[in-house]
Amino acid sequence: MSSVRRDKMKVLVRLRGTFSTKGDTPLAPVRPGGHSGPSSRLPTTREEVAPSKPICSAAMFAAAILLLAAFSTLRVGAEETTAVARVGETDFKADELRVLLDGIDPRERAALARDPALLSRTIRALLVQRLVLQEALAKQWDRQPAVVAQLERLRQGALVESYLDAVAVAPVGYPSEAELQSAYESNRATFLVPRQFRLSQIFIGAPKSPNKNETDKALAKLDAVLRKVRQPECDFAALAKAQSEEAESAARGGEIGWLPENRIQPEIRLRVLGQSKDVVSEPIRLEDGWHIIKIIDVKEAYTAPLAEIREQLAATMRTEKAKSERQVYLANLLQKFPISINELAVSNLVKKNEP
């Protein structure tokens, strides 16, 4: 996939709240690839979750060496195993990819399963990481004393975390139905689903550089599209499919999907709030171009019933219970084996080791 195509497929989104309801608030598609600019081809908010850490950070690099070491011991399946990606001239098999994905937190894997574009970006990052690892191991980087020591620290940290996860778990059967109901009633405001808009768009891109000829051409296309949109018999979906320059939504007849109002870009949100369905906006100028928005449907805000968020609520309660059990375990351990520190001696030791 070319860098231009990846840029066109990027969408920046903002997530609010812990809970989302099934089917009612699907995430806007997040496009694969790495476009760092503020523009967005879909009218979602520009804010995004904090950018991921560089793949060459010391901790991630050392952890990745451990991951590749584990990978190297894997016996890959039969020759017919499907190739799902390629690194240089090397095919990457489904079984090999599964080893990498198994190292991801289950909740993050679930999020990846719901978002193919996010999955694509994650796989790309893992493959880049593996490419760097292969080069590092070929140069025996993992045998350097500092790296060996760092790997050992990471191994010990992973062992401690794994053991704590095993001994500090929520009791079987927790939460009960009564506990679920009580938690739901105590936090009803948390489960408010904001008003949602099902939107469609026709996007006409603006020239990336100030070029009068290109600008005039874009404005002429915009004018022609507007004349068609304003005709009573206009088929908006067919027009979007033929004329919209945002390929992903154009392929769906301009359909963007359901968006909570707090995830719609402010400039567009101002135009859709208070409007009824089937209304088509005037062109809305954003940094990337002009968006002509059609409101297909509207859902008013409501409080999600317990049945709708039961699984998410139960999972959150189990996670919080496990954290509580961990604190109890650590408190009991410290009571059994009290720790005392000679702070003066430690301070002197640190000073002696200062460069």
N, C-alpha and C positions, 0 to 999 in steps of 0.2 A: 504494500500500500504506500503510495507516494506521500511525501511530507505535506504537499498541498492538500491532498485528500484528507490526511489526518487532521490538518488544521481546520478544514471545513466541517469535520465531524466532532469538534470539541464543543462541549456544553458545560458551563459552570453552574453549579447548583448550590443551594444553601439548605441545610437540614435544620429543622427546629424541633425540639422536644425529643423525648426518649421513645415514644410509642408512635407507630403508624398503623392504620387499620388495613386489613387485607382488602385489596381490590379497589379501595376508595381513593387512596392517595399514592398512586404509583409514581416512582421517581421518574423525572424527565430523563431521557436517554443521555448518558455521558459518553462522549465520543472518545475513541482511542486516539493515542498520539499525544504529542507534547507541544501544544501551542500556548505560549506564555502570555500572550497579549490579553487585554481586557475584553475583546470583542466576543460576541456569542451569536450564533446563527439562530438560536431558539430563545424565546423571551423569558428565560429563567433568570433569577438573580445572578449577579456576577460574582458574589462571594462564594468561596469554596472552602472545603475543609483544608486545614493547614497543609502545605505541600509536604510530600514525603521527604524523609531524610536522604541525603546523598548516599548512593549505593556503596561508596567507598569509605564510609565512616568506619572507624576502627572496630567498634563493637559489631557492626553488621558484617564487616569483612571477615572478622574472626569467626563469627557464628556461621557465615556462609562456608568457610573452609570445613567446619564440622559437618555441615549439611552435605557438601560434596564428598567428604570422606564416607559418610553413610551411604550416599548414592552409589559410590564406586563399588560397594559390596553387593548391590542389588543384582539379582539375576533377571535380566530382561526377558519378557515373555517370548512367545514364538515369533517367527519371522513375519507373520501376518499382522502383528501388532500395528495399529494405525499410527502413521506419522501425523502429529498435530502441529508441528512447527519445525523450523529449520534455523540452526545457528551456523552461519557460514555455509559450508558444504555438508554439514552433518544434520541428518534428520533427527528430530526429537520425538520419541515415541510416547504414546498415551500413558503407558505404565511408568515411564521415567518422569513425566510431568506429575503424575499422581503422587510420587514420592515427595516432590517439592510442595504440592498443595496440601499434603497431609500435615505439613509443619505449620500450617496457618490455623489460627484460632477458629473453632467451629462456627462461631457467630459471623466471623469475617467470611468464611467459606460460604455460608448461607447467603450473605449479601452478594458475593460474587456470582452465585448461581442465579440470583434474580436480575443481575445486570451484566449482560454479555459484553458490553463495551468496557466496563470496569474490569471484568475478568480478562479481557484482551490486554489491557494496560498492565495488569498485575503479572500476567504471564510474560509479557515483554520485559518487565523489570527483572523477573526471575531469570530469564534467559540471558539478559545482559550481565547479570550477576554471575551466572555460571560461566560465561565467556571470560570474564575477568579472573575467575577462580582457576580455570584451566591454565591460563597464562601464568598465574602466580604459582601454582603447583609445579608447572613445568620448570620454573626457575627455583624450585625448592624454597619458596618463601616461608612455607609452614615450618621449616626447620630452624629458622632464626630464633635465637634464645628469647628475645622479647615477645615474638609471636607465640612461641611454645608456652611461655608463662601466661600470656593473655588467654590462650585457648584453655588452659587449665583453670583459670579463674572463671571463665564462662561455663566450663563443664561443671564446676562445683556449684555455681549459681543455678544452673539448669537443674541439677540434681536436687538442690534444696527446694526449689520451687515445685518440682514434680512431686517430691515427698509431701510437702505441705498441702498440695492439691489433693493428695491421696488421703491424708489423715484429717483434713478439715473440709468435710463435705456436709451438705444439707442432709438431715435425716430422711430415710425412706418415707415416702408419702407426704413429704412437705412440699408445698403448703397444702393444708386440708381445704375443703370447700369453704368452711367457715372462715379460715384465714384469708383465702382469696377474696371472699365477699367483703370482709372487714377492710382489707387493703384497698379494694376498689372504692368503697364508700368514703374512705378517708382521703382519697386522692382523685375524686371525680374531676376536678378542674384540670388535672394532668391529661385526661383523656378527651379533651375538647378537640374535635376535628374542625379545622377552619373551613370557611367557605371555599369551594372549589369551582374552577372554571375548566370546561373542556374546550380547548382552543384549537383553531386551525389558522394557518398563515400562508401568505405569499410573500416571499422575501426577494428583494431586488438589491443586489450588492452594490456598494459604493466603491469607486476606484481606490486602491490602496495608496496611490500617489496622486498629488494634485495635477491632473491632466485634463485640460478643458475638453478635448475630444472624447475622452473616456467618460467624463462626467456628463457631457451632453448626450452621449449614447445611453447611459444608464437612466437619465431623466426622461429620455424619449420612450424607453421601454416602460418605465414606471407610468408615464402618461397613458400609453396604449393599454396597459393592464387596468388602470383605473377606469378608463372608458368602458371596458368590458365588464368590470366588477359592478358598475353602476347600472348596468342594464338589468331590468326586472327578471329576465329569463336566464341570468348568468348562472352557470354551474360552477360554483366556487372550487369544488374538489377537482374537476377536470381542468380548470384554469390553473390551479396551483400545480397540478401534476405536469402541465405543459410549460409553465412560465417561471415557477419559483426556482430560485438559485440555491436553495438549501436542499440538497439532494435527499437527505434522510426523511424529512417530513414530506417533501414533494412526492416521493414514492408512495406515500400513504394519502395522497390527495390533499396535502397540506396539514394533515392531522398531527397535532403535537401531543394530545392526550390530556388527562386531568392534571391540573396543577393547583395546589393550595394557593390562596391569594398572597401569602407571605413569601412565596417562591417566584412570583412573577416580577420581572424587572419593574422598578418604580414608574418609569416613563409609560410602560404599557399598562401597568396596574391602574394608573389614573384614568386611562381610557376605557377600561372594561368594568370598573366598579360602578354599580348602579345601572348597568346595561342589562337588557334581557337577551335571551338566546336568539340566534340568527342575525344579530346585529353585526355589521361589518364596519370596521373603523376606517378613518382616513389614514393615509400613510404615516407611520410613526418613525421618525428619523432617530436612529441610534448610531453608534460609532461605526458599525459594520455596514450599514445600509438602511433600507426602508422596509418596514414590516407592515403589511396589511393584515389585520387580525379579524377573524370571524369567531364569534362566540357560538359554539355549537350547543352547549348546555351549561346549566349552573346548578350546583348543589349547595344548599344553605348549611351553615355551621351546625354541628350537632355533637352531643356527647356520645362517644362510642359505648355501646352496651358491653357488659362484662363478657358475654359470649364471643364478641368480636376481638377482644384483646386478651382473652384468657391465657393463651399459650405464652405470649410475650410477658404478661404480668407474672405468671408463674415462674418463668425463666429468670426474670429480674429478682423475684423474691428468693429463689434458690441461690442466685449469685450473692445476694446480700447476706443470706444466712451462712453461706460458706465463708464469707469474709469474717462474719462474727465468730464462727467456729474456729477460724484461724487465730483470731486474737485470744480466744479462750485457751487454745492449745499452747500458744506462745507464753501466755501468762502463767499457766501451770508449769511449763518447762522452766521458766525463770525462777519460779518459786522452788522448784526442786533443785535447780542448779543456779544459785544466786551469782550475779556478776558484780565484781568490784574492780574499779579502775584506778590505778595510781596516775592521776592526771598530770602531776608534776613530772614524773618519769616519762610519760608519753610525750608531753610537751617538749622536754629536752631531747628526746629521740627524734622528733620531727625537725627540730632546729638543727640538729647535727646532720640531717639528710638534706637540708636546704642547699641548692646549688650556690 
